[in-house]
Amino acid sequence: MIKASWCSSCKKVAPVVEAAVQHYPTPIGVIVLDVSDDEAIARSEAEAKAQGVGEIFAAWKGGTPTIAVVEPDGEWRRIGGGLLEESTYTAALDEASGR
C-alpha cells in the first residue's frame, strides 16, 4: 500500500485492507510505503526495492492510496486507489492466491 500521512483516503483505506487480509489462513504480507515527504519517499523506495516491488512503487508513488497485489509468479496489478469496499480487496486477493 502506498500512503501518505496527509492523505485522508489513506487513513480510511488502511483498516479496510487490514481487515481483508485477515480472511486468509496463510498470512498475507502488507507492505506499506510512505510518500509523506522526501525522506519517507527515499526510505520507501529502498524498502520497495528490497521487497521486490520497486516497479510498483516507481509506477504509483504519485497516487495515494495505491493498493497492488503481487501474485506468486511475481506479476502484479493495481487494485485501485481510494476507498473501496473490503470485498473488492478480498476478491483481488482470492484471484491472486488462486482461491
N, C-alpha and C positions, 0 to 999 in steps of 0.2 A: 504494500500500500504506500503510495506516495502522498504525503500530507505536509501541512504547514500549520504552525501554531496559530496563525491569524485566520485560518480558513474555517469558517463556521460549518460548512458541509463536512469537512474532515472530522470535526468533533462529533457530528451526528452519525457518520457512517462507520466509524471505528467500532463501536459496540455492536453494530449490526453484523459486521464482518466477523468479529469475535464470536458472536452467537452462531453464525452459520458454520464455522469450523468445528464447533462443539458436537455436531451431529455425526461425527466420524469416529469409529473405534480406533483407527490408527491416527496418531497425532498429525495434524497438518500444520506446517510451519507458516507463520505470517511474518514476512519481512516488512518492517516499517522504515521507510526512507523519508527523512525530514528535509524539506526545502524552505524552511522558515527564513534563513539568512545565508549569507555566503559561506560562513563556517560550517553550518549544518549541511549545506549542499556539498561541500568538499568531503565531509565525513561520510555522507550518504553515497556519494559517487564511489568512494573507496570500498564501502561496505557492499554496494551493489556489484562491483567487480568481483569482490571476494566471494560473494554468494552466487555468482554466475548469472546475475540479472542486470549486468551493465547495459545491455542493449535496451532493455525495457526502460531503465532509468533515463538513458540518453534520449529515448524517443518521447517520454511522457513527463519529464521533470517539470515542465512548464504548466501542467494541468493537474490541479488538485481538486478533490481527491482522485487518484487513479488507482484502480484495482485491476490486477492482472493475475492470471493463473498460469503457472508453469507446469506443463504436463510431464509425465515420467520420461518421455523421449526428449525432453528439453525444449520442445516447441512451446511458445507462449502466445497468449492472446489477451487482449484487454477486455475486461468485462464491461467496464464503463466508469464513469465518474459521477459525482453527485450522489445523492441519497437514493438508493434503490431498495426494493423490498428484500428481506432476508432470503426469500425463496429464489430470487434471481441469482444470488451468490451461491446458494445451495445447489441449484440446477447446474451452474457452471462447474462447481467442484465435483458434482456427480459425473458429469460428462468427462472431465479431465481425469478422474480416477477410474473410469470405466464401470462405475457403479450403476 
